[in-house]
Amino acid sequence: MKVLSLFSGIGAFEKALSNIDIDFELVNYCECDPIPSKAYSLIHNESRDKNLGDITKVNILDLGYYDLIVHGSPCQDFSIAGKHKGGEENTGTRSSLMWYSVKIIEKVKPKYIIWENVPQAIRSNNLYNFRKYLNKLIQFGYTSYYQVLNSLDYNLPQNRKRVYCVSIRNDVNFPYEFPLIMKLEKRLSDYLETDVDEYYYNICPSMLKAVEIGKVKIIDNFCYSITTKMQRWNNPGLIKVYQATKKGYDYAYPGDCINLAYSNSKTRRGRVGKQYCQTITCNNNLTVVDDDYRLRYLTPLECLRLQGFDDKDYEVLVKNGFKRDQLYKLAGNSIPVSVLEKLFYKLFIDRSTYQLSMYEFI
């Protein structure tokens, strides 16, 4: 199976295909940023000569045939953070780059297409854009199926919702059913390092506005009792996290994750993940409660693990000079590999449970 990967990042789609032993040949990948391009090449042991580079400059006439095209086009302008600028064609937004994928699809006509993006891409003012994408594929001879999947439902302790759209060329002619939800058997603690550098305990003071650790004051993120001189506070249940809820707060325990990125927000402050983490982003703002009730940031290795990449992937990147902030960005821009594994398994291996039904178009 010949594969073209667009907006490749560090290649989560390709990682998933390899993990479930799908026999495929990566013919080309397309990544304009040299940092993830280098990381992609190292992780997948592929030549950077296969990189088509800037998708806006790809000569479509030079492309050959591919059986599968995957694209996780830029999400920024669909998201809240991107102020919902949208991805309408010819608007010049980063998310509008998806229409270059559509031009490639029209020329190549692969058997299968998979598109991934944030849920906001199919909601509110972005809905018109998504309908247009589906209608274009109908014109090209495809039937599309889409669903919002959460990695928590596929045995990965990260609360990450994304829309996945699977499009199948009509002459291939079989219906697609998304994988069934699985029981979450993994915990965040299964992905945590055992020996973490003190650097990660230096929480930004402004972020700690959303946290109260019992009746204590915080000095360099060490907690000391107000009444007991220099005594370490180590009492269960005393990490109180303020939230924008009716109750107004929640408690965090060892192995829980707290998102302190929006400590001043009235809607998003202090979200607690009970033995799982919230969505990993490019700017690491996720903290975990350790066994001593100290808060620390997730490490780059932990973020990559929580996206489904191996320790050896992290090691090869560090060995080749990738810095901490670069690693966080690579992880935050990626896709949960475990979700893609289940999606590909249903597409290429287990068709026995398919039913003659399809999701209606919006």
Number of C-alpha atoms within 10 A of each C-alpha: 12 16 20 25 25 27 24 26 29 26 25 26 25 23 20 23 20 14 12 13 10 15 9 14 13 16 16 22 27 21 23 18 13 13 16 21 22 20 25 26 18 17 19 15 9 16 13 19 10 14 22 20 20 13 18 13 9 14 10 16 9 6 14 12 14 21 16 21 23 22 22 24 23 20 25 20 22 27 19 12 10 14 10 17 19 25 27 20 15 9 12 11 18 17 24 22 21 23 17 18 20 16 12 19 21 16 14 18 19 21 20 22 21 22 18 21 23 22 18 19 25 20 14 10 15 20 15 16 18 18 14 13 15 20 16 16 21 15 10 16 16 24 23 24 20 23 15 15 18 19 25 24 21 24 17 28 27 26 16 20 17 20 17 22 18 22 24 24 19 16 9 10 11 15 19 24 21 19 20 11 14 12 11 14 11 16 18 20 18 14 17 19 12 8 6 13 10 8 10 13 18 13 17 14 11 12 17 18 16 22 21 17 23 18 13 16 14 13 9 11 16 16 20 20 17 13 9 9 8 11 11 14 20 16 11 14 14 18 21 17 24 21 21 14 14 6 8 10 19 16 18 25 23 19 22 21 29 29 25 27 21 17 21 14 13 11 12 15 23 30 26 25 22 18 20 25 28 20 20 25 16 16 13 21 20 24 25 28 20 17 12 13 23 19 24 23 22 23 21 21 23 23 27 23 21 27 26 22 24 15 13 10 18 19 13 14 19 15 8 11 9 16 11 12 12 18 22 22 20 20 28 20 19 22 24 27 25 24 26 24 23 20 21 21 19 19 20 10 11 12 14 7 10 14 11 9 9 13 13 8 12 11
